[in-house]
């Protein structure tokens, strides 16, 4: 009989570890003054909490970035008896200090990970606990430059962990106390487990137990060793969405026949590899990774989510049919990683080393990576560690490259079972040495939205694959913005739901048919807060989501992916929010994962369409009010269209605060204007001269070098010129000016338009 099994003393066995949740009733105040008492006049909040839940989503880039304090009293006699007390903070963005009775105990940098502080013998009978959280700009903690809001606050749970003198470790980078490494060996598996114990004493015993999904014991071992290997015969593999099978490893610490501490974790047994020609391979089978990226914030909450919020997110991602999620751009909640394990989503996990390399931030990238790996090693869903995102946006430096080599080596040292990756910015050259550091590479491309054309995406990846046949390549970001704007003639940059649907139709056909791409991730699953943004007529958000930030509306593009990826049969009529239409015959799109769709207009069939691409297009007579019903097998969907004489202006984008809207620009037949694409403008001699002069102003350029424009750290190469060619002149200079913080006045733009109106359009070019 093992030391952990004492049936004669079962009633006396007790687990001394107790976790008390401290989320309720914190006194909250902005400012860096550390309170010495609880002020009854101060606002009282419950956690999770963010002070930027409103001002971080309303635009203007003026949300509060500074220090705020959370304070509460703790009475020691109300706590369970324990030798050690640890304060556990699961998310404080982005730096924090902990004070107990006026004494500063610890400082932590990094806003997305779990960390703990020992309160030790410093607890008095009555205690004032203060956590000062700071999301102010600084030069040592990532992120500092990125296209999302850095919400301040204690936005995840805060707990008090009460343990005996000998206990599973609570100090090392937020560790869960054990590390489980399964190895599949034919039909069986060997599971190595490392237990981290603080103050392990002679005579104490560790009891390791594996149970299956139903809770039945699979194997058991009692030993004094902190490392053990247990076998699983006829192992059931974790196989993504097809069978996300999880085992549980429980480790008990026993002393004198009594369990004094215990920890447990779920794990999955699987093999995987990433092949440069065949993509992702799970348990020996090709398993295409086609999915989405996720930001964690919500409307009116910021990052302060509930477990129910996380569950709703995973269910929406699961519904769309995704097999993978890129959890950008930081460590996410353990609640969500657990859900990814359960639902069988393959995960890219990363640290917020993003956009701007800070020579003073190397230590923080290392500590955040250590926390990410230590806290998430046991998750079967995670297959790659992300080193950085768009970090070469201003070019590579030797310091930047060295930082990546350090991180890459660290990942392999801490976790030799997984691979490393990066998300490279579009203008990063294919021969950049940065791309040679990780095991696999992905690129963020927006051809068809931020310039270029949609049909540039697939050929670009073919070129990379041909140049680097041994480097697995994927697409880590692609997407375009859509709000409640509508048109029957969608154009790049119009922010309509119809253009977003068209864009994703094209990208699906290009990316999903290239099996060598190891993973593709839509940017983004959900609209998210980006307080610096002033786009699309609703400031403060990035609207590239397939679902709105409040999770209430699935845009049409959501169903385009569901049609390709989901096995659950359905049919979806696009354009439900686009009712009033001026044309006599209007195009209606239907998405379905069934092979045939029939469309009825006021009960009359308009025919049956078949499509291997899951996209079905119908030309519908538009007179009066028409009820449309799409039928596919047993499933149907319906909507209404209505004939109107003039375009409904409620459907047309009017940007709040825009200096100039496209429909305010005067045009001249046969001549250029700000509404023309840059590719047309620079194909003329005079247009190209005008462009070269202006790009220098916007980007701070110093002219040509080797036939190329050098500006603000960017090289405007032929590839970049090709990408920018898809922009209209108005949109290009609006976006580039905003990026470089150089604003054009209305008068300057109108003067530019006047100059363009003197240049004839190139022959055989359409507007």
KARAHU-V625677 format. One record per run of one state. SS is the DSSP state (H for helix, E for strand, L for the rest). FROM is the first residue (numbers start at 1). TO is the last residue. If there is no record, write none. Layout:
# KARAHU-V625677
ss=SS from=FROM to=TO
ss=SS from=FROM to=TO
This chain:
# KARAHU-V625677
ss=L from=1 to=6
ss=H from=7 to=12
ss=L from=13 to=17
ss=E from=18 to=21
ss=L from=22 to=25
ss=E from=26 to=30
ss=L from=31 to=42
ss=E from=43 to=45
ss=L from=46 to=66
ss=E from=67 to=75
ss=H from=76 to=78
ss=L from=79 to=83
ss=E from=84 to=89
ss=L from=90 to=91
ss=E from=92 to=93
ss=L from=94 to=94
ss=E from=95 to=100
ss=L from=101 to=102
ss=E from=103 to=109
ss=L from=110 to=114
ss=E from=115 to=118
ss=L from=119 to=119
ss=H from=120 to=122
ss=L from=123 to=125
ss=E from=126 to=134
ss=L from=135 to=152
ss=E from=153 to=154
ss=L from=155 to=157
ss=E from=158 to=163
ss=L from=164 to=166
ss=E from=167 to=168
ss=L from=169 to=177
ss=E from=178 to=185
ss=L from=186 to=187
ss=E from=188 to=195
ss=L from=196 to=196
ss=E from=197 to=198
ss=L from=199 to=204
ss=E from=205 to=211
ss=L from=212 to=216
ss=E from=217 to=223
ss=L from=224 to=226
ss=E from=227 to=232
ss=L from=233 to=237
ss=E from=238 to=239
ss=H from=240 to=242
ss=E from=243 to=244
ss=L from=245 to=246
ss=E from=247 to=255
ss=L from=256 to=257
ss=E from=258 to=267
ss=L from=268 to=271
ss=E from=272 to=275
ss=L from=276 to=278
ss=E from=279 to=282
ss=L from=283 to=284
ss=E from=285 to=286
ss=L from=287 to=289
ss=E from=290 to=294
ss=L from=295 to=297
ss=E from=298 to=298
ss=L from=299 to=301
ss=E from=302 to=302
ss=L from=303 to=306
ss=H from=307 to=320
ss=L from=321 to=323
ss=E from=324 to=327
ss=L from=328 to=333
ss=H from=334 to=343
ss=L from=344 to=345
ss=E from=346 to=350
ss=L from=351 to=353
ss=E from=354 to=354
ss=L from=355 to=358
ss=H from=359 to=376
ss=L from=377 to=381
ss=E from=382 to=389
ss=L from=390 to=397
ss=H from=398 to=414
ss=L from=415 to=418
ss=E from=419 to=425
ss=L from=426 to=432
ss=H from=433 to=436
ss=L from=437 to=439
ss=E from=440 to=444
ss=L from=445 to=455
ss=H from=456 to=467
ss=L from=468 to=472
ss=E from=473 to=477
ss=L from=478 to=496
ss=H from=497 to=511
ss=L from=512 to=519
ss=E from=520 to=522
ss=L from=523 to=525
ss=E from=526 to=526
ss=L from=527 to=527
ss=E from=528 to=529
ss=L from=530 to=540
ss=E from=541 to=542
ss=L from=543 to=546
ss=E from=547 to=547
ss=L from=548 to=553
ss=E from=554 to=554
ss=L from=555 to=555
ss=H from=556 to=565
ss=L from=566 to=570
ss=E from=571 to=573
ss=L from=574 to=579
ss=E from=580 to=581
ss=L from=582 to=584
ss=E from=585 to=592
ss=L from=593 to=595
ss=E from=596 to=601
ss=L from=602 to=603
ss=E from=604 to=610
ss=L from=611 to=614
ss=E from=615 to=621
ss=L from=622 to=624
ss=E from=625 to=632
ss=L from=633 to=634
ss=E from=635 to=643
ss=L from=644 to=648
ss=H from=649 to=651
ss=L from=652 to=661
ss=H from=662 to=664
ss=L from=665 to=670
ss=E from=671 to=671
ss=L from=672 to=676
ss=E from=677 to=677
ss=H from=678 to=681
ss=L from=682 to=684
ss=H from=685 to=699
ss=L from=700 to=703
ss=E from=704 to=705
ss=L from=706 to=707
ss=E from=708 to=711
ss=L from=712 to=713
ss=E from=714 to=716
ss=L from=717 to=717
ss=H from=718 to=724
ss=L from=725 to=727
ss=E from=728 to=728
ss=H from=729 to=739
ss=L from=740 to=745
ss=H from=746 to=756
ss=L from=757 to=759
ss=E from=760 to=760
ss=L from=761 to=767
